Amino acid sequence: MGKFFHFFDSLEEKRRLSHIKGLMALAAADGHIDDCEVDIVAEIGARLGITEDEVKRIFKHPESIKFEAPESEDERLVLLYDYVVVMLADKVIDHHEIAFCYDTVTKLGFKRELAHEIISKIVSDLDHKQPMDSTLQAVAEIIHR
């Protein structure tokens, strides 16, 4: 039975590492990665239980991690939220980063026509320092209208 639990732990770890890889891809979308973006990704990694050394390893060898979209809607919303956090980290919203976020909306299975409203809601709530949970709840309501 321990073997199966190890499998699920392994799968969960792969998803968390994949989450970080996606954030790094967004940080690089504008052609360079700022230190503040690295710091934000490291903070998000810590929240997910990923060490700073693991984050650095993924930055150095992103090809070592395969990106996998999260299965649950909650996980997909958290990933999208984190993407917007990274997009805003350097205080410069590059058109490549916005396009990346818009594309992510559809890659995560949400309707493309809702992308602007979803991303705007997250940006607004971050600007107004709203708690992550309330923002995710509001975004879920947008998706389920």
Order of alpha helices (4+ residues) and beta strands (2+ residues): alpha-alpha-alpha-alpha-alpha-alpha-alpha
